[in-house]
């Protein structure tokens, strides 16, 4: 009948939307951030964060922007010392002069780059 919860084989019916969302979050696993410092921005499902990773974050109540920013910061810490030196000595002054975010912050901003 329309509007009734659907019972998956062997699974109890969970009518509360929050419970279903939590169960989905438990079933899925977020893809780890790719090696951005190594030039890779992909996970097995596509550009990271993929839809599966975003669904897990949503089900777990995590904020997409915060997760992406944290991954960007972790990648920046792992970057080669030479690259970090270039960022600080070259891109930061250029970003300030151009009125834009430095490359390590712009990469973490959705919809930029």
PALUM-997047 format. One line per 8 residues: number of its first residue (from 1); for each residue x, y, z of N, C-alpha, C, CB. Coordinates in steps of 0.02 Angstrom, whole numbers, plus 50000, padded with zeros to 5 digits. Glycine has a CB too. Layout:
N
NUM) X Y Z X Y Z X Y Z X Y Z ~ ...
end
This chain:
113
1) 50042 49941 50000 50000 50000 50000 50044 50062 50000 49952 50000 50061 ~ 50025 50114 49965 50066 50174 49959 50075 50208 50026 50033 50223 49910 ~ 50135 50234 50038 50149 50270 50100 50172 50227 50158 50089 50306 50120 ~ 50169 50160 50151 50191 50116 50204 50265 50102 50197 50151 50050 50203 ~ 50301 50094 50253 50372 50078 50249 50383 50011 50213 50403 50075 50320 ~ 50438 50008 50176 50455 49947 50140 50504 49907 50182 50484 49963 50069 ~ 50491 49843 50189 50535 49801 50230 50585 49768 50182 50493 49747 50269 ~ 50651 49782 50196 50703 49747 50159 50708 49676 50185 50772 49784 50165
9) 50730 49631 50143 50734 49561 50162 50777 49553 50225 50762 49519 50105 ~ 50748 49526 50278 50784 49513 50340 50795 49574 50383 50848 49482 50324 ~ 50770 49632 50364 50781 49693 50401 50715 49717 50432 50811 49748 50355 ~ 50718 49741 50494 50657 49768 50524 50639 49834 50491 50666 49776 50601 ~ 50575 49850 50493 50552 49914 50465 50571 49969 50514 50475 49912 50452 ~ 50603 50020 50487 50620 50079 50527 50582 50137 50497 50698 50092 50527 ~ 50534 50163 50533 50491 50215 50506 50518 50285 50518 50422 50209 50535 ~ 50563 50293 50566 50588 50359 50583 50643 50379 50534 50614 50361 50656
17) 50635 50435 50498 50684 50454 50447 50755 50460 50475 50664 50520 50416 ~ 50764 50486 50535 50830 50493 50564 50864 50426 50575 50826 50530 50629 ~ 50824 50375 50593 50851 50308 50603 50874 50279 50536 50799 50263 50635 ~ 50835 50289 50484 50853 50264 50418 50917 50298 50394 50796 50275 50368 ~ 50922 50362 50405 50982 50399 50384 51044 50374 50421 50973 50474 50396 ~ 51037 50362 50486 51093 50336 50525 51113 50266 50501 51075 50333 50600 ~ 51065 50224 50483 51080 50157 50458 51115 50161 50391 51017 50115 50452 ~ 51094 50206 50348 51128 50215 50284 51200 50237 50295 51090 50267 50239
25) 51209 50284 50341 51277 50307 50357 51321 50251 50384 51274 50363 50408 ~ 51292 50204 50420 51330 50147 50446 51348 50098 50391 51290 50112 50500 ~ 51306 50093 50339 51319 50046 50285 51372 50070 50236 51255 50032 50248 ~ 51375 50134 50225 51421 50163 50177 51486 50183 50211 51390 50224 50142 ~ 51539 50187 50173 51603 50211 50198 51626 50269 50154 51656 50153 50198 ~ 51648 50322 50187 51675 50379 50151 51741 50361 50119 51683 50441 50198 ~ 51753 50386 50060 51818 50375 50027 51869 50421 50060 51814 50389 49950 ~ 51929 50397 50070 51980 50439 50100 52000 50494 50050 52043 50398 50121
33) 52024 50550 50075 52047 50602 50029 52103 50575 49985 52071 50665 50068 ~ 52103 50593 49922 52157 50570 49878 52222 50607 49893 52138 50580 49804 ~ 52276 50586 49862 52341 50617 49872 52343 50681 49832 52399 50568 49850 ~ 52314 50734 49860 52309 50798 49825 52379 50826 49813 52267 50848 49865 ~ 52423 50819 49862 52492 50844 49854 52527 50808 49797 52531 50835 49920 ~ 52508 50746 49784 52538 50708 49730 52504 50720 49663 52536 50635 49746 ~ 52454 50763 49662 52421 50780 49599 52359 50740 49584 52468 50773 49544 ~ 52334 50703 49633 52275 50661 49621 52215 50691 49657 52287 50588 49644
41) 52159 50702 49621 52099 50728 49652 52040 50681 49643 52082 50797 49623 ~ 52055 50618 49630 52003 50569 49615 51999 50515 49669 52016 50537 49548 ~ 51941 50488 49678 51931 50427 49717 51903 50376 49668 51883 50439 49781 ~ 51892 50314 49688 51866 50265 49641 51798 50283 49610 51860 50198 49676 ~ 51761 50329 49641 51695 50346 49617 51694 50411 49576 51647 50353 49674 ~ 51749 50445 49570 51751 50508 49533 51788 50561 49572 51681 50532 49516 ~ 51775 50623 49556 51809 50677 49589 51791 50678 49663 51792 50745 49556 ~ 51841 50682 49705 51830 50682 49777 51810 50751 49801 51893 50657 49814
49) 51764 50759 49846 51725 50707 49878 51669 50683 49832 51696 50731 49945 ~ 51666 50619 49822 51615 50589 49778 51547 50590 49813 51635 50516 49759 ~ 51496 50571 49777 51429 50573 49805 51421 50525 49864 51377 50557 49752 ~ 51457 50469 49862 51453 50421 49917 51482 50452 49980 51489 50355 49900 ~ 51541 50483 49973 51572 50515 50030 51527 50571 50058 51641 50544 50010 ~ 51498 50610 50014 51453 50664 50036 51391 50635 50070 51433 50708 49977 ~ 51365 50579 50046 51307 50547 50077 51324 50523 50147 51281 50488 50034 ~ 51384 50495 50156 51405 50472 50222 51410 50532 50269 51473 50436 50218
57) 51441 50585 50246 51447 50645 50288 51379 50671 50308 51487 50700 50251 ~ 51333 50674 50260 51265 50698 50273 51231 50654 50325 51224 50700 50208 ~ 51236 50588 50316 51204 50542 50363 51235 50547 50433 51211 50470 50338 ~ 51299 50564 50437 51333 50570 50501 51329 50641 50530 51405 50550 50494 ~ 51296 50686 50494 51289 50754 50519 51352 50796 50513 51267 50753 50590 ~ 51397 50775 50469 51459 50812 50459 51450 50863 50404 51518 50764 50443 ~ 51485 50919 50409 51480 50974 50361 51529 50963 50303 51492 51041 50395 ~ 51504 50964 50242 51545 50953 50182 51602 51002 50178 51503 50957 50120
65) 51588 51066 50186 51639 51117 50180 51695 51109 50232 51608 51186 50186 ~ 51676 51091 50293 51726 51080 50345 51769 51019 50330 51693 51072 50413 ~ 51739 50967 50305 51776 50906 50289 51825 50919 50231 51729 50849 50270 ~ 51803 50955 50180 51846 50970 50124 51903 51016 50146 51806 51003 50066 ~ 51887 51065 50187 51939 51110 50213 51991 51072 50254 51908 51166 50254 ~ 51968 51027 50296 52014 50987 50337 52059 50944 50294 51975 50943 50387 ~ 52032 50915 50241 52072 50875 50195 52123 50918 50159 52027 50838 50144 ~ 52103 50978 50140 52149 51024 50107 52205 51046 50153 52112 51086 50082
73) 52189 51058 50216 52240 51076 50265 52288 51018 50277 52208 51098 50331 ~ 52262 50958 50280 52305 50899 50290 52351 50890 50230 52263 50836 50301 ~ 52325 50901 50170 52366 50895 50110 52420 50949 50109 52323 50900 50046 ~ 52403 51008 50131 52452 51063 50132 52508 51047 50181 52418 51129 50152 ~ 52492 51015 50237 52544 50996 50285 52590 50943 50257 52512 50971 50349 ~ 52564 50902 50212 52604 50848 50183 52642 50870 50121 52560 50790 50166 ~ 52628 50930 50097 52661 50954 50037 52736 50959 50048 52632 51023 50015 ~ 52771 50955 49993 52844 50961 49997 52864 51029 50026 52875 50952 49927
81) 52918 51030 50064 52941 51094 50092 52953 51147 50038 53004 51084 50132 ~ 52977 51126 49981 52988 51174 49926 52923 51206 49903 53023 51140 49868 ~ 52871 51166 49897 52806 51191 49875 52777 51238 49928 52758 51134 49861 ~ 52783 51219 49991 52757 51262 50044 52794 51328 50045 52763 51227 50113 ~ 52860 51325 50032 52899 51386 50029 52877 51431 49972 52973 51370 50023 ~ 52862 51400 49915 52838 51439 49858 52771 51471 49874 52832 51395 49796 ~ 52726 51433 49905 52661 51460 49922 52669 51523 49966 52619 51408 49959 ~ 52711 51518 50016 52719 51573 50063 52754 51633 50032 52756 51550 50125
89) 52804 51619 49990 52844 51675 49964 52817 51703 49899 52914 51652 49953 ~ 52782 51663 49859 52759 51686 49794 52683 51696 49790 52781 51637 49741 ~ 52645 51645 49809 52573 51649 49798 52538 51694 49848 52542 51580 49801 ~ 52560 51694 49911 52527 51736 49961 52531 51810 49942 52558 51725 50029 ~ 52591 51837 49926 52592 51908 49906 52552 51921 49842 52664 51930 49897 ~ 52555 51873 49795 52518 51882 49732 52443 51881 49746 52536 51827 49681 ~ 52421 51838 49791 52350 51834 49807 52327 51899 49841 52336 51774 49853 ~ 52367 51924 49886 52349 51987 49920 52346 52044 49869 52401 52003 49975
97) 52393 52045 49823 52395 52098 49772 52335 52092 49725 52460 52094 49731 ~ 52316 52030 49708 52260 52019 49661 52192 52018 49694 52271 51955 49625 ~ 52190 52021 49761 52127 52020 49796 52092 51953 49793 52081 52073 49768 ~ 52130 51899 49794 52102 51831 49792 52130 51791 49851 52118 51796 49724 ~ 52103 51731 49859 52127 51686 49911 52193 51654 49888 52075 51631 49928 ~ 52237 51639 49935 52297 51601 49916 52277 51532 49891 52346 51594 49976 ~ 52320 51500 49852 52303 51437 49819 52280 51383 49868 52362 51411 49780 ~ 52310 51379 49927 52291 51327 49975 52222 51339 50005 52342 51321 50030
105) 52199 51401 50007 52131 51415 50031 52081 51411 49975 52128 51484 50064 ~ 52100 51433 49915 52054 51431 49858 52037 51359 49839 52084 51468 49797 ~ 52086 51313 49846 52074 51243 49830 52020 51213 49876 52138 51203 49835 ~ 52014 51237 49937 51966 51210 49985 51897 51241 49976 51990 51221 50056 ~ 51892 51296 49940 51827 51330 49929 51788 51295 49874 51838 51405 49912 ~ 51726 51274 49887 51685 51243 49835 51670 51293 49779 51619 51216 49864 ~ 51672 51269 49717 51654 51311 49661 51709 51356 49636 51596 51352 49679 ~ 51771 51350 49662 51826 51390 49637 51878 51346 49605 51857 51431 49694
113) 51922 51378 49568 51978 51340 49538 51962 51311 49476 52002 51289 49582
end
